[in-house]
Each structure stands twice: as structure tokens, then as C-alpha cells.
Amino acid sequence: QVQLVESGGGLVQPGGSLRLSCAASGRISAINYMRWYRQAPGEQRELVADISIGGTTTYADSVKGRFGISRDNAKNTVYLQMNSVKPEDTAVYYCNADILDLFSVKGYWGQGTQVTVSS
């Protein structure tokens, strides 16, 4: 059974920084794309950033130049470095990954971690 567990959320002041982590565990043969999504109250879930197994990254326009996604393949972990945060970054952040277990590739989600940007 595969699990994704996020950590690192919390309260941060505007202009501050926060680092989210998401660790995958279980029967994992390989992890292709790893992604961060977020969902603010009353809004749809949106893709924030993703990273391929080779390290190619893409970002939503709203976070370009402020957020950085990275991964440690040896630890099956993806990170989201959030800099110069704004109140509109407030949301529940979810980790998502395409994981090959013994038989097939499936998409998995973490439980989410709350990020609140407020003074």
C-alpha cells in the first residue's frame, strides 16, 4: 500500500518563506511525476508545480519566481519551497504523484497540509 504524507504547513507572514515536504512510502518501484496542488476555500483545486523524474519543472504563473519544486528520488520525497508568500497563497496544499507499484502506475494523493499567510 502506497502513502503520501505532507508536512511543513503552518502560519507565515506575508513576504515570508515556508518549505513543504511530501514523502511517499510503501510498495514503490518508481515515481514518475510529482506535483503540488492547492485548494483555497470555495475554489477549485489548482496545480501549483510539478517535476518529472528527470527534474524538469513547470509552475503556475501565479507562483513563478517565488516557489521552487524539487525532489529527492532516493528518499521518494518532493519539496515545495515557498518564498515571498502572499495572502492569496493561503490554501490547503496537496501532494500528488504517479507511482509504479509492482503492477501498474496509479495516481496517489496526500492528505493535505494547511498554509495560512497572514500578519
N, CA, C and O atoms as CSV, one atom per row, in Angstrom:
chain,resi,resn,atom,element,x,y,z
A,1,GLN,N,N,0.842,-1.186,0.000
A,1,GLN,CA,C,0.000,0.000,0.000
A,1,GLN,C,C,0.878,1.237,0.000
A,1,GLN,O,O,1.834,1.333,0.769
A,2,VAL,N,N,0.545,2.189,-0.874
A,2,VAL,CA,C,1.345,3.403,-1.013
A,2,VAL,C,C,0.688,4.547,-0.253
A,2,VAL,O,O,-0.533,4.699,-0.276
A,3,GLN,N,N,1.493,5.335,0.408
A,3,GLN,CA,C,1.009,6.513,1.120
A,3,GLN,C,C,1.869,7.714,0.790
A,3,GLN,O,O,3.079,7.596,0.596
A,4,LEU,N,N,1.221,8.891,0.726
A,4,LEU,CA,C,1.918,10.165,0.618
A,4,LEU,C,C,1.597,10.963,1.875
A,4,LEU,O,O,0.430,11.122,2.234
A,5,VAL,N,N,2.627,11.462,2.538
A,5,VAL,CA,C,2.434,12.224,3.763
A,5,VAL,C,C,3.113,13.570,3.626
A,5,VAL,O,O,4.327,13.652,3.442
A,6,GLU,N,N,2.303,14.647,3.719
A,6,GLU,CA,C,2.842,16.000,3.638
A,6,GLU,C,C,3.177,16.518,5.021
A,6,GLU,O,O,2.627,16.066,6.025
A,7,SER,N,N,4.088,17.471,5.053
A,7,SER,CA,C,4.434,18.161,6.293
A,7,SER,C,C,4.978,19.536,5.954
A,7,SER,O,O,5.335,19.813,4.808
A,8,GLY,N,N,5.038,20.402,6.973
A,8,GLY,CA,C,5.669,21.705,6.792
A,8,GLY,C,C,4.718,22.877,6.680
A,8,GLY,O,O,5.159,24.023,6.593
A,9,GLY,N,N,3.419,22.614,6.680
A,9,GLY,CA,C,2.485,23.725,6.604
A,9,GLY,C,C,2.428,24.506,7.900
A,9,GLY,O,O,3.011,24.107,8.908
A,10,GLY,N,N,1.716,25.625,7.863
A,10,GLY,CA,C,1.574,26.434,9.056
A,10,GLY,C,C,1.223,27.856,8.730
A,10,GLY,O,O,0.795,28.173,7.620
A,11,LEU,N,N,1.410,28.721,9.720
A,11,LEU,CA,C,1.125,30.147,9.589
A,11,LEU,C,C,2.413,30.893,9.262
A,11,LEU,O,O,3.432,30.698,9.924
A,12,VAL,N,N,2.368,31.741,8.250
A,12,VAL,CA,C,3.544,32.514,7.856
A,12,VAL,C,C,3.092,33.929,7.496
A,12,VAL,O,O,1.995,34.130,6.974
A,13,GLN,N,N,3.944,34.890,7.779
A,13,GLN,CA,C,3.627,36.278,7.473
A,13,GLN,C,C,3.847,36.571,5.989
A,13,GLN,O,O,4.682,35.935,5.346
A,14,PRO,N,N,3.114,37.515,5.455
A,14,PRO,CA,C,3.363,37.919,4.054
A,14,PRO,C,C,4.829,38.292,3.860
A,14,PRO,O,O,5.437,38.975,4.684
A,15,GLY,N,N,5.373,37.816,2.739
A,15,GLY,CA,C,6.780,38.052,2.458
A,15,GLY,C,C,7.706,37.001,3.021
A,15,GLY,O,O,8.896,36.989,2.705
A,16,GLY,N,N,7.181,36.122,3.845
A,16,GLY,CA,C,7.985,35.090,4.479
A,16,GLY,C,C,8.157,33.858,3.609
A,16,GLY,O,O,7.767,33.838,2.442
A,17,SER,N,N,8.752,32.828,4.204
A,17,SER,CA,C,9.047,31.590,3.481
A,17,SER,C,C,8.561,30.384,4.267
A,17,SER,O,O,8.420,30.414,5.490
A,18,LEU,N,N,8.313,29.327,3.515
A,18,LEU,CA,C,7.868,28.069,4.108
A,18,LEU,C,C,8.316,26.959,3.177
A,18,LEU,O,O,8.367,27.146,1.961
A,19,ARG,N,N,8.641,25.804,3.741
A,19,ARG,CA,C,9.037,24.656,2.926
A,19,ARG,C,C,8.135,23.469,3.238
A,19,ARG,O,O,8.063,23.008,4.377
A,20,LEU,N,N,7.456,22.988,2.218
A,20,LEU,CA,C,6.615,21.814,2.358
A,20,LEU,C,C,7.375,20.576,1.897
A,20,LEU,O,O,8.207,20.638,0.992
A,21,SER,N,N,7.074,19.460,2.535
A,21,SER,CA,C,7.659,18.180,2.151
A,21,SER,C,C,6.547,17.157,1.956
A,21,SER,O,O,5.488,17.243,2.578
A,22,CYS,N,N,6.805,16.195,1.087
A,22,CYS,CA,C,5.855,15.106,0.876
A,22,CYS,C,C,6.659,13.833,0.628
A,22,CYS,O,O,7.405,13.736,-0.346
A,23,ALA,N,N,6.497,12.869,1.517
A,23,ALA,CA,C,7.234,11.618,1.415
A,23,ALA,C,C,6.310,10.485,1.024
A,23,ALA,O,O,5.244,10.306,1.613
A,24,ALA,N,N,6.724,9.722,0.027
A,24,ALA,CA,C,5.977,8.552,-0.404
A,24,ALA,C,C,6.584,7.306,0.225
A,24,ALA,O,O,7.803,7.179,0.339
A,25,SER,N,N,5.708,6.390,0.632
A,25,SER,CA,C,6.185,5.147,1.240
A,25,SER,C,C,5.297,3.994,0.791
A,25,SER,O,O,4.179,4.196,0.317
A,26,GLY,N,N,5.818,2.782,0.950
A,26,GLY,CA,C,5.048,1.607,0.569
A,26,GLY,C,C,5.717,0.855,-0.561
A,26,GLY,O,O,6.927,0.954,-0.764
A,27,ARG,N,N,4.910,0.099,-1.298
A,27,ARG,CA,C,5.409,-0.710,-2.410
A,27,ARG,C,C,5.612,0.171,-3.632
A,27,ARG,O,O,4.704,0.335,-4.447
A,28,ILE,N,N,6.797,0.733,-3.755
A,28,ILE,CA,C,7.093,1.679,-4.822
A,28,ILE,C,C,8.227,1.146,-5.673
A,28,ILE,O,O,9.320,0.873,-5.178
A,29,SER,N,N,7.949,0.999,-6.982
A,29,SER,CA,C,9.019,0.636,-7.897
A,29,SER,C,C,9.658,1.878,-8.500
A,29,SER,O,O,10.876,1.947,-8.671
A,30,ALA,N,N,8.824,2.853,-8.818
A,30,ALA,CA,C,9.323,4.106,-9.386
A,30,ALA,C,C,8.248,5.172,-9.242
A,30,ALA,O,O,7.059,4.868,-9.151
A,31,ILE,N,N,8.683,6.418,-9.224
A,31,ILE,CA,C,7.762,7.551,-9.178
A,31,ILE,C,C,8.038,8.430,-10.385
A,31,ILE,O,O,9.153,8.921,-10.556
A,32,ASN,N,N,7.026,8.631,-11.224
A,32,ASN,CA,C,7.206,9.484,-12.387
A,32,ASN,C,C,7.014,10.935,-11.945
A,32,ASN,O,O,7.855,11.471,-11.223
A,33,TYR,N,N,5.948,11.566,-12.354
A,33,TYR,CA,C,5.729,12.956,-11.964
A,33,TYR,C,C,5.303,13.064,-10.502
A,33,TYR,O,O,4.574,12.223,-9.977
A,34,MET,N,N,5.787,14.134,-9.867
A,34,MET,CA,C,5.337,14.518,-8.532
A,34,MET,C,C,4.854,15.956,-8.628
A,34,MET,O,O,5.455,16.783,-9.314
A,35,ARG,N,N,3.775,16.238,-7.941
A,35,ARG,CA,C,3.117,17.532,-8.120
A,35,ARG,C,C,2.646,18.101,-6.786
A,35,ARG,O,O,2.417,17.364,-5.827
A,36,TRP,N,N,2.508,19.402,-6.744
A,36,TRP,CA,C,1.849,20.110,-5.655
A,36,TRP,C,C,0.619,20.811,-6.222
A,36,TRP,O,O,0.699,21.530,-7.218
A,37,TYR,N,N,-0.503,20.591,-5.576
A,37,TYR,CA,C,-1.750,21.288,-5.863
A,37,TYR,C,C,-2.115,22.104,-4.630
A,37,TYR,O,O,-1.575,21.891,-3.545
A,38,ARG,N,N,-3.032,23.030,-4.812
A,38,ARG,CA,C,-3.582,23.741,-3.666
A,38,ARG,C,C,-5.064,24.026,-3.905
A,38,ARG,O,O,-5.535,24.118,-5.038
A,39,GLN,N,N,-5.769,24.159,-2.795
A,39,GLN,CA,C,-7.191,24.461,-2.869
A,39,GLN,C,C,-7.552,25.449,-1.780
A,39,GLN,O,O,-7.447,25.148,-0.590
A,40,ALA,N,N,-7.976,26.622,-2.194
A,40,ALA,CA,C,-8.430,27.641,-1.262
A,40,ALA,C,C,-9.925,27.453,-1.028
A,40,ALA,O,O,-10.609,26.850,-1.856
A,41,PRO,N,N,-10.440,27.964,0.094
A,41,PRO,CA,C,-11.869,27.822,0.394
A,41,PRO,C,C,-12.733,28.360,-0.742
A,41,PRO,O,O,-12.535,29.482,-1.206
A,42,GLY,N,N,-13.684,27.555,-1.179
A,42,GLY,CA,C,-14.592,27.982,-2.234
A,42,GLY,C,C,-14.009,27.957,-3.628
A,42,GLY,O,O,-14.669,28.360,-4.586
A,43,GLU,N,N,-12.780,27.490,-3.753
A,43,GLU,CA,C,-12.116,27.481,-5.058
A,43,GLU,C,C,-11.860,26.040,-5.507
A,43,GLU,O,O,-11.909,25.105,-4.708
A,44,GLN,N,N,-11.585,25.886,-6.809
A,44,GLN,CA,C,-11.198,24.580,-7.318
A,44,GLN,C,C,-9.741,24.298,-6.997
A,44,GLN,O,O,-8.936,25.211,-6.816
A,45,ARG,N,N,-9.427,23.037,-6.932
A,45,ARG,CA,C,-8.038,22.645,-6.723
A,45,ARG,C,C,-7.239,23.011,-7.971
A,45,ARG,O,O,-7.673,22.752,-9.093
A,46,GLU,N,N,-6.064,23.616,-7.766
A,46,GLU,CA,C,-5.242,24.035,-8.893
A,46,GLU,C,C,-3.832,23.491,-8.775
A,46,GLU,O,O,-3.306,23.310,-7.678
A,47,LEU,N,N,-3.230,23.235,-9.929
A,47,LEU,CA,C,-1.862,22.759,-9.966
A,47,LEU,C,C,-0.919,23.923,-9.698
A,47,LEU,O,O,-1.004,24.963,-10.351
A,48,VAL,N,N,-0.036,23.747,-8.751
A,48,VAL,CA,C,0.942,24.766,-8.395
A,48,VAL,C,C,2.260,24.536,-9.137
A,48,VAL,O,O,2.816,25.451,-9.744
A,49,ALA,N,N,2.741,23.302,-9.075
A,49,ALA,CA,C,4.023,22.983,-9.718
A,49,ALA,C,C,4.137,21.478,-9.879
A,49,ALA,O,O,3.533,20.713,-9.128
A,50,ASP,N,N,4.923,21.062,-10.873
A,50,ASP,CA,C,5.218,19.642,-10.992
A,50,ASP,C,C,6.670,19.441,-11.408
A,50,ASP,O,O,7.340,20.351,-11.895
A,51,ILE,N,N,7.129,18.204,-11.193
A,51,ILE,CA,C,8.512,17.872,-11.505
A,51,ILE,C,C,8.567,16.440,-12.002
A,51,ILE,O,O,7.983,15.538,-11.401
A,52,SER,N,N,9.270,16.242,-13.099
A,52,SER,CA,C,9.401,14.906,-13.668
A,52,SER,C,C,10.483,14.122,-12.932
A,52,SER,O,O,11.215,14.669,-12.108
A,53,ILE,N,N,10.570,12.841,-13.242
A,53,ILE,CA,C,11.591,12.016,-12.616
A,53,ILE,C,C,12.985,12.514,-12.979
A,53,ILE,O,O,13.940,12.302,-12.232
A,54,GLY,N,N,13.096,13.169,-14.114
A,54,GLY,CA,C,14.384,13.709,-14.535
A,54,GLY,C,C,14.674,15.105,-14.032
A,54,GLY,O,O,15.765,15.632,-14.245
A,55,GLY,N,N,13.692,15.713,-13.358
A,55,GLY,CA,C,13.919,17.028,-12.773
A,55,GLY,C,C,13.368,18.200,-13.558
A,55,GLY,O,O,13.597,19.349,-13.179
A,56,THR,N,N,12.642,17.942,-14.650
A,56,THR,CA,C,12.014,19.028,-15.394
A,56,THR,C,C,10.832,19.572,-14.600
A,56,THR,O,O,10.006,18.814,-14.091
A,57,THR,N,N,10.765,20.894,-14.504
A,57,THR,CA,C,9.744,21.519,-13.663
A,57,THR,C,C,8.837,22.447,-14.468
A,57,THR,O,O,9.248,23.010,-15.482
A,58,THR,N,N,7.606,22.594,-14.001
A,58,THR,CA,C,6.689,23.597,-14.518
A,58,THR,C,C,5.976,24.236,-13.342
A,58,THR,O,O,5.819,23.621,-12.287
A,59,TYR,N,N,5.544,25.483,-13.532
A,59,TYR,CA,C,4.916,26.246,-12.461
A,59,TYR,C,C,3.683,26.980,-12.964
A,59,TYR,O,O,3.602,27.374,-14.127
A,60,ALA,N,N,2.728,27.154,-12.061
A,60,ALA,CA,C,1.620,28.046,-12.344
A,60,ALA,C,C,2.158,29.471,-12.433
A,60,ALA,O,O,3.114,29.825,-11.743
A,61,ASP,N,N,1.540,30.284,-13.285
A,61,ASP,CA,C,2.012,31.661,-13.448
A,61,ASP,C,C,1.993,32.423,-12.133
A,61,ASP,O,O,2.833,33.293,-11.902
A,62,SER,N,N,1.044,32.101,-11.282
A,62,SER,CA,C,0.874,32.838,-10.025
A,62,SER,C,C,2.023,32.621,-9.044
A,62,SER,O,O,2.182,33.399,-8.103
A,63,VAL,N,N,2.828,31.575,-9.248
A,63,VAL,CA,C,3.913,31.291,-8.295
A,63,VAL,C,C,5.298,31.341,-8.938
A,63,VAL,O,O,6.304,31.176,-8.247
A,64,LYS,N,N,5.361,31.566,-10.240
A,64,LYS,CA,C,6.660,31.608,-10.919
A,64,LYS,C,C,7.558,32.664,-10.310
A,64,LYS,O,O,7.136,33.795,-10.072
A,65,GLY,N,N,8.793,32.287,-10.062
A,65,GLY,CA,C,9.751,33.210,-9.489
A,65,GLY,C,C,9.704,33.283,-7.968
A,65,GLY,O,O,10.580,33.884,-7.347
A,66,ARG,N,N,8.681,32.673,-7.365
A,66,ARG,CA,C,8.568,32.704,-5.896
A,66,ARG,C,C,8.667,31.310,-5.276
A,66,ARG,O,O,9.222,31.149,-4.189
A,67,PHE,N,N,8.136,30.318,-5.958
A,67,PHE,CA,C,8.130,28.935,-5.441
A,67,PHE,C,C,9.122,28.094,-6.215
A,67,PHE,O,O,9.382,28.343,-7.392
A,68,GLY,N,N,9.677,27.089,-5.539
A,68,GLY,CA,C,10.571,26.154,-6.189
A,68,GLY,C,C,10.223,24.729,-5.806
A,68,GLY,O,O,10.104,24.418,-4.621
A,69,ILE,N,N,10.058,23.853,-6.797
A,69,ILE,CA,C,9.782,22.449,-6.540
A,69,ILE,C,C,11.054,21.651,-6.784
A,69,ILE,O,O,11.797,21.916,-7.729
A,70,SER,N,N,11.292,20.676,-5.926
A,70,SER,CA,C,12.457,19.810,-6.072
A,70,SER,C,C,12.103,18.430,-5.533
A,70,SER,O,O,11.069,18.246,-4.892
A,71,ARG,N,N,12.975,17.467,-5.804
A,71,ARG,CA,C,12.696,16.121,-5.328
A,71,ARG,C,C,13.990,15.400,-5.004
A,71,ARG,O,O,15.049,15.699,-5.556
A,72,ASP,N,N,13.879,14.441,-4.095
A,72,ASP,CA,C,14.985,13.561,-3.740
A,72,ASP,C,C,14.517,12.154,-4.072
A,72,ASP,O,O,13.753,11.556,-3.315
A,73,ASN,N,N,14.970,11.628,-5.191
A,73,ASN,CA,C,14.480,10.329,-5.647
A,73,ASN,C,C,14.896,9.196,-4.701
A,73,ASN,O,O,14.186,8.198,-4.576
A,74,ALA,N,N,16.015,9.348,-4.054
A,74,ALA,CA,C,16.458,8.314,-3.115
A,74,ALA,C,C,15.539,8.223,-1.908
A,74,ALA,O,O,15.408,7.166,-1.291
A,75,LYS,N,N,14.901,9.347,-1.576
A,75,LYS,CA,C,14.011,9.390,-0.414
A,75,LYS,C,C,12.542,9.379,-0.813
A,75,LYS,O,O,11.666,9.448,0.049
A,76,ASN,N,N,12.263,9.293,-2.114
A,76,ASN,CA,C,10.867,9.343,-2.608
A,76,ASN,C,C,10.132,10.552,-2.043
A,76,ASN,O,O,8.986,10.446,-1.607
A,77,THR,N,N,10.794,11.685,-2.055
A,77,THR,CA,C,10.254,12.889,-1.422
A,77,THR,C,C,10.287,14.061,-2.399
A,77,THR,O,O,11.238,14.239,-3.160
A,78,VAL,N,N,9.226,14.847,-2.350
A,78,VAL,CA,C,9.163,16.074,-3.133
A,78,VAL,C,C,8.999,17.247,-2.170
A,78,VAL,O,O,8.360,17.126,-1.126
A,79,TYR,N,N,9.584,18.374,-2.538
A,79,TYR,CA,C,9.568,19.571,-1.709
A,79,TYR,C,C,8.955,20.742,-2.474
A,79,TYR,O,O,8.992,20.790,-3.704
A,80,LEU,N,N,8.395,21.679,-1.722
A,80,LEU,CA,C,7.957,22.929,-2.311
A,80,LEU,C,C,8.490,24.052,-1.436
A,80,LEU,O,O,8.034,24.240,-0.308
A,81,GLN,N,N,9.443,24.786,-1.950
A,81,GLN,CA,C,9.989,25.953,-1.264
A,81,GLN,C,C,9.156,27.156,-1.660
A,81,GLN,O,O,9.093,27.521,-2.834
A,82,MET,N,N,8.516,27.770,-0.674
A,82,MET,CA,C,7.626,28.891,-0.913
A,82,MET,C,C,8.285,30.150,-0.373
A,82,MET,O,O,8.490,30.273,0.834
A,83,ASN,N,N,8.613,31.070,-1.242
A,83,ASN,CA,C,9.238,32.337,-0.847
A,83,ASN,C,C,8.337,33.507,-1.212
A,83,ASN,O,O,7.469,33.391,-2.077
A,84,SER,N,N,8.550,34.622,-0.551
A,84,SER,CA,C,7.769,35.842,-0.834
A,84,SER,C,C,6.277,35.531,-0.876
A,84,SER,O,O,5.575,35.938,-1.801
A,85,VAL,N,N,5.805,34.817,0.120
A,85,VAL,CA,C,4.412,34.372,0.105
A,85,VAL,C,C,3.460,35.555,0.237
A,85,VAL,O,O,3.793,36.597,0.801
A,86,LYS,N,N,2.268,35.353,-0.302
A,86,LYS,CA,C,1.227,36.385,-0.296
A,86,LYS,C,C,-0.033,35.819,0.361
A,86,LYS,O,O,-0.188,34.600,0.435
A,87,PRO,N,N,-0.920,36.666,0.832
A,87,PRO,CA,C,-2.170,36.158,1.419
A,87,PRO,C,C,-2.938,35.249,0.471
A,87,PRO,O,O,-3.603,34.314,0.916
A,88,GLU,N,N,-2.856,35.509,-0.818
A,88,GLU,CA,C,-3.579,34.663,-1.774
A,88,GLU,C,C,-2.954,33.284,-1.947
A,88,GLU,O,O,-3.510,32.449,-2.661
A,89,ASP,N,N,-1.827,33.027,-1.320
A,89,ASP,CA,C,-1.245,31.677,-1.305
A,89,ASP,C,C,-1.886,30.806,-0.234
A,89,ASP,O,O,-1.608,29.609,-0.157
A,90,THR,N,N,-2.739,31.398,0.592
A,90,THR,CA,C,-3.409,30.636,1.634
A,90,THR,C,C,-4.295,29.561,1.020
A,90,THR,O,O,-5.160,29.849,0.192
A,91,ALA,N,N,-4.069,28.324,1.434
A,91,ALA,CA,C,-4.801,27.188,0.869
A,91,ALA,C,C,-4.364,25.914,1.584
A,91,ALA,O,O,-3.406,25.914,2.358
A,92,VAL,N,N,-5.081,24.836,1.312
A,92,VAL,CA,C,-4.593,23.512,1.666
A,92,VAL,C,C,-3.755,23.014,0.494
A,92,VAL,O,O,-4.218,23.006,-0.647
A,93,TYR,N,N,-2.544,22.606,0.773
A,93,TYR,CA,C,-1.615,22.146,-0.261
A,93,TYR,C,C,-1.579,20.622,-0.249
A,93,TYR,O,O,-1.405,19.992,0.794
A,94,TYR,N,N,-1.748,20.053,-1.429
A,94,TYR,CA,C,-1.797,18.603,-1.589
A,94,TYR,C,C,-0.647,18.122,-2.479
A,94,TYR,O,O,-0.302,18.747,-3.482
A,95,CYS,N,N,-0.087,17.023,-2.085
A,95,CYS,CA,C,0.923,16.347,-2.887
A,95,CYS,C,C,0.234,15.284,-3.742
A,95,CYS,O,O,-0.709,14.630,-3.295
A,96,ASN,N,N,0.711,15.120,-4.964
A,96,ASN,CA,C,0.174,14.115,-5.878
A,96,ASN,C,C,1.346,13.476,-6.619
A,96,ASN,O,O,2.310,14.158,-6.967
A,97,ALA,N,N,1.265,12.179,-6.857
A,97,ALA,CA,C,2.363,11.516,-7.559
A,97,ALA,C,C,1.853,10.356,-8.392
A,97,ALA,O,O,0.887,9.685,-8.028
A,98,ASP,N,N,2.519,10.131,-9.518
A,98,ASP,CA,C,2.242,8.971,-10.374
A,98,ASP,C,C,3.245,7.886,-9.991
A,98,ASP,O,O,4.438,8.000,-10.271
A,99,ILE,N,N,2.744,6.839,-9.351
A,99,ILE,CA,C,3.623,5.843,-8.750
A,99,ILE,C,C,3.420,4.475,-9.377
A,99,ILE,O,O,2.296,3.992,-9.517
A,100,LEU,N,N,4.534,3.864,-9.750
A,100,LEU,CA,C,4.521,2.496,-10.252
A,100,LEU,C,C,4.746,1.561,-9.069
A,100,LEU,O,O,5.810,1.557,-8.450
A,101,ASP,N,N,3.720,0.772,-8.773
A,101,ASP,CA,C,3.939,-0.231,-7.737
A,101,ASP,C,C,4.399,-1.502,-8.456
A,101,ASP,O,O,5.093,-1.411,-9.469
A,102,LEU,N,N,4.034,-2.667,-7.962
A,102,LEU,CA,C,4.531,-3.883,-8.598
A,102,LEU,C,C,3.903,-4.125,-9.969
A,102,LEU,O,O,4.484,-4.815,-10.807
A,103,PHE,N,N,2.711,-3.555,-10.199
A,103,PHE,CA,C,1.947,-3.956,-11.382
A,103,PHE,C,C,1.540,-2.830,-12.312
A,103,PHE,O,O,1.468,-3.036,-13.523
A,104,SER,N,N,1.273,-1.648,-11.783
A,104,SER,CA,C,0.736,-0.593,-12.628
A,104,SER,C,C,1.044,0.781,-12.050
A,104,SER,O,O,1.453,0.922,-10.898
A,105,VAL,N,N,0.830,1.809,-12.908
A,105,VAL,CA,C,1.010,3.194,-12.473
A,105,VAL,C,C,-0.331,3.737,-12.003
A,105,VAL,O,O,-1.343,3.619,-12.694
A,106,LYS,N,N,-0.321,4.330,-10.824
A,106,LYS,CA,C,-1.540,4.914,-10.273
A,106,LYS,C,C,-1.237,6.288,-9.709
A,106,LYS,O,O,-0.100,6.584,-9.340
A,107,GLY,N,N,-2.248,7.112,-9.646
A,107,GLY,CA,C,-2.109,8.419,-9.027
A,107,GLY,C,C,-2.475,8.363,-7.560
A,107,GLY,O,O,-3.505,7.797,-7.192
A,108,TYR,N,N,-1.645,8.943,-6.730
A,108,TYR,CA,C,-1.885,8.960,-5.286
A,108,TYR,C,C,-1.887,10.402,-4.788
A,108,TYR,O,O,-1.215,11.274,-5.340
A,109,TRP,N,N,-2.665,10.625,-3.726
A,109,TRP,CA,C,-2.777,11.940,-3.109
A,109,TRP,C,C,-2.401,11.862,-1.631
A,109,TRP,O,O,-2.649,10.865,-0.952
A,110,GLY,N,N,-1.802,12.936,-1.166
A,110,GLY,CA,C,-1.610,13.078,0.267
A,110,GLY,C,C,-2.861,13.645,0.916
A,110,GLY,O,O,-3.849,13.935,0.241
A,111,GLN,N,N,-2.809,13.798,2.237
A,111,GLN,CA,C,-3.971,14.243,2.992
A,111,GLN,C,C,-4.106,15.763,3.005
A,111,GLN,O,O,-5.152,16.290,3.385
A,112,GLY,N,N,-3.072,16.457,2.600
A,112,GLY,CA,C,-3.102,17.919,2.573
A,112,GLY,C,C,-2.484,18.537,3.805
A,112,GLY,O,O,-2.524,17.968,4.896
A,113,THR,N,N,-1.910,19.717,3.614
A,113,THR,CA,C,-1.353,20.484,4.728
A,113,THR,C,C,-1.761,21.941,4.554
A,113,THR,O,O,-1.658,22.500,3.462
A,114,GLN,N,N,-2.220,22.542,5.629
A,114,GLN,CA,C,-2.747,23.909,5.570
A,114,GLN,C,C,-1.613,24.923,5.585
A,114,GLN,O,O,-0.704,24.839,6.411
A,115,VAL,N,N,-1.673,25.875,4.672
A,115,VAL,CA,C,-0.764,27.016,4.658
A,115,VAL,C,C,-1.608,28.275,4.774
A,115,VAL,O,O,-2.508,28.510,3.968
A,116,THR,N,N,-1.311,29.073,5.778
A,116,THR,CA,C,-2.038,30.326,6.001
A,116,THR,C,C,-1.042,31.478,5.996
A,116,THR,O,O,-0.088,31.494,6.774
A,117,VAL,N,N,-1.274,32.428,5.120
A,117,VAL,CA,C,-0.404,33.602,5.020
A,117,VAL,C,C,-1.173,34.791,5.577
A,117,VAL,O,O,-2.152,35.253,4.990
A,118,SER,N,N,-0.714,35.269,6.708
A,118,SER,CA,C,-1.423,36.351,7.383
A,118,SER,C,C,-0.488,37.053,8.348
A,118,SER,O,O,0.424,36.447,8.910
A,119,SER,N,N,-0.732,38.343,8.528
A,119,SER,CA,C,0.038,39.092,9.521
A,119,SER,C,C,-0.701,39.133,10.848
A,119,SER,O,O,-0.209,39.720,11.811
